[in-house]
C-alpha cells in the first residue's frame, strides 16, 4: 500500500515536539440534523469534545446494562485476542471488535441519532475504525495514561489525517470518583510528536499498558497549563464525543462502583488507512478495521 506524505511525524526523533494541526476539527458547519445546534458544534470545534447528557432514554440504558453484563460474563472465559486483561491480573479490561458481530453493539454503531451528529462533524460518510467496551470494575480497574488516539492510529495503523472521532457511551454512571475520563480542552489543536521506536507487535502490551506513543511530562504540563483539565461525567446513557487528537486519560477506579463505557471510533471514508507511518507492520484488524 502506498504511503502518503507524513504530516504528523512521530516516534522518529530523539526529542518530543509540537506540530500544529493541519486538519479541520469540524468539517461541516451547515447544520443538517436535529440533535445538536451550532453553539454545540462550535464548542466541539474549540474544545475538542462535546458531552451530551442522557442522550439515551431509560429503556435504552437498561438494555445497555444487561447487554454489557452478558458480554462481560462471556469474555471472562474467552481466550480470543479481542479480550484484553488488566495488567498484572485476570480481570477483563477491554473487549474489542464488538461492532463486527451481529447484535446489540453492532446495531448501536448505526444508531440514527448518533450517526447524524457524527456525520455532521466529520462531513462525510463514516465507518467504524475501532470498537471496544472498556470495563473498570470497582476497586481493581486500572488507569489509562494520557494519550492522543490519533498518535497511535497514525503511527501504527496508517491513519493519514485527523478526520476521525471517538464516541464514548456511558454504560454505567460515570462519576468524579470512579475513574472517569479526563480531557485537556483545546489540546486537539496541536500534535505531540512522541519519542521511541515502535516495538514489534507493540499492541500486545500497549492495550494493557502503553509505554510508547505517550506524551512526555513537559508537553503534558504545557497543554494542561493552557487548557486545564475537564472531566465530563453523567448518568448511564450519556455520550461523550471527542476528537481523535484530544489528549485524554483516566485514573484507577478505587471505588466500589464500576465504570463501563462503549467506545466507537468513526473515521471518514475519505481518510482510509495507509501503511503505518511509524511501525513495521499493520496491527490486526480487530484493532484497526481496513
KOLPATI-361733 format. One record per residue (C-alpha): x, y, z. Coordinates in steps of 0.2 Angstrom, whole numbers, plus 2048, in hexadecimal, padded with zeros to 3 digits. Layout:
residues N
XYZ/...
end
This chain:
residues 290
800800800/8078117FB/80A81D80A/80582F809/81083E80F/81283D822/80B84D828/80C84783A/81D83F83D/81F83684D/82A829856/83882E84A/84283B853/84B83B863/84284A86B/82F84D86C/82785C862/81786585F/81086584D/801870849/7F2868843/7F0868831/7DE861830/7CD869834/7C5862844/7B386583D/7B186282B/79F868828/798877832/788877828/77C86F834/77486082C/76C85783B/76285A84A/76C853858/77986185B/779874857/78687F850/78C885862/78F873866/798870856/7A387F859/7A687986B/7AC869864/7B7872857/7BF87D865/7C1870873/7C3860869/7B5857872/7A2858875/798850883/78684B880/77E847891/771839891/77183887E/768827880/758823889/756818898/74F80988E/75F80A883/76A80C892/7637FC89A/7677F388A/7797FA88B/77B7F389C/7747E2899/77E7E0888/78E7E5891/78C7D989F/7897CB892/7997D0888/7A37D1898/79E7C089E/7A27B888C/7B37C188C/7B97BB89C/7BC7A9896/7C07AE884/7D27AC87D/7D07B586D/7DC7C486A/7CD7D186A/7CC7CF87D/7D97D9886/7DD7D6899/7E37E38A6/7F67E48A8/7FB7D88B5/7EA7D08B7/7DC7C68B0/7CE7D38B0/7C87D789F/7CE7E989A/7C77EB888/7BE7E187B/7C17E6869/7B87E4859/7A77E4860/7A07EC851/7A57DD846/7987D184D/7867D2849/77C7D8858/77A7E6864/78B7EF863/78C7EE851/77A7F6850/78080385C/78D80A850/78080D843/77481684F/76C823844/76E831851/78082E854/78482C841/77C83D83E/78784684A/79783D845/794840832/791852836/7A285483E/7AC849832/7A3850823/7A283F81A/79C82D81B/7A6824829/7AB81282D/7B080A83E/7C280B83F/7C2803850/7B67FD85D/7B87F786F/7B07F6880/7BB7FC88E/7B77F589F/7BD7FD8AF/7B77F28BD/7B67F98CF/7C67F98D9/7D17F18CB/7CE7FA8BB/7DF8018B5/7E38128AE/7E581789B/7F482389A/7F3834891/7F383287E/7ED83886D/7E482A864/7E9831853/7FC82F858/7FA81C859/7EE81B84A/7FA82583F/80A81C845/80380A846/7F480A83B/7F881682D/7EA822830/7F0831825/7E584082B/7DC84683A/7CA842834/7C4836841/7BC837852/7B882C861/7A6829867/7A682387A/79681D880/79481C893/78D80A897/78E80D8A9/78E81E8B3/79E8288B0/7A28328C0/7B083D8C6/7B682E8D1/7B681E8C7/7C48218BA/7BA82B8AD/7C383289E/7CC84289F/7D084E890/7DB85D88D/7D0869884/7D8871875/7E6864874/7DF85E863/7E786D85B/7F886785C/800856859/80D850865/81A84685C/820838868/831830869/83681D869/83581185A/82680685A/82A7F485F/8257E5855/8137E085A/8127EF865/7FF7ED867/8007DD871/8077E8880/8007F987C/7EE7F487D/7F27EF88F/7FE7FD893/805809886/81780E887/81B814876/81182286E/80D82B87E/81183D880/81F84388B/81C84C89C/82285D895/81685D887/808857891/80B86589E/80B872890/7FB86C889/7F386B89B/7F987D89F/7F188388F/7E187988F/7DE8728A0/7D68628A4/7C485D8A2/7BA84E8A7/7AA84C89E/79F8418A8/78D83B8A9/78082D8AB/78081E8A0/77A82288F/78483288E/79083487F/7A183C87D/7A784086C/7B984586B/7C584885D/7D283B858/7E184785D/7DA84C86E/7E584887C/7DC83D889/7DE830897/7D78298A6/7DC8248B8/7D98138C1/7C880F8C8/7CA80D8DB/7B880F8DE/7AB8018E0/7A28078D1/7A68008BF/7A980B8B0/7A680489F/7A580D88F/7A380887D/7B0810871/7AC81285F/7B981A853/7B1821843/7BD826835/7B982E825/7B8823816/7C383180E/7D182D81B/7D481B819/7E3813820/7F4812817/80480981C/80980D82E/81381D82F/81E81783E/81C80483F/8237F5835/8127ED832/7FF7F0834/7F67EC844/7E97DE843/7D87E383C/7CF7E084D/7D87F0852/7D87FA842/7CB7F6835/7D27F7823/
end
